[in-house]
Structures are given as C-alpha cells and as structure tokens.
Amino acid sequence: MTQPELAEKAGTGLRFIRDLEQGKKTLRLDKVNQVLALFGHELGPVPQERER
C-alpha cells in the first residue's frame, strides 16, 4: 500500500502519514488511531506503576 493510499483509507493527510513513518515525536493520538483502526488496533494511555 502506498502512502497516498494509506492516507486516503485512514482519512488522514499524506503529510501525517509521512510524519508517522518518519517517527515524528509529536503526533495527534486520534489520527494515529485512525491509521491503526485499519489494522484492528488502537493506542491509548497505560498507567505506570510508581516506585514507593
């Protein structure tokens, strides 16, 4: 699948797909989940255990 095809199927812009693939450190979680939904996945916050 090409980047333009992925962007279209996910409903995001091509620039977002490029940023995602290049490992940009700040991305919108809702847009990441739009892409992940195509593959049956979702990303969300995970509680961290703190040392006492």
Secondary structure as UniProt FT lines:
FT   HELIX           3..10
FT   HELIX           14..21
FT   TURN            22..23
FT   HELIX           29..37
FT   TURN            38..40
//
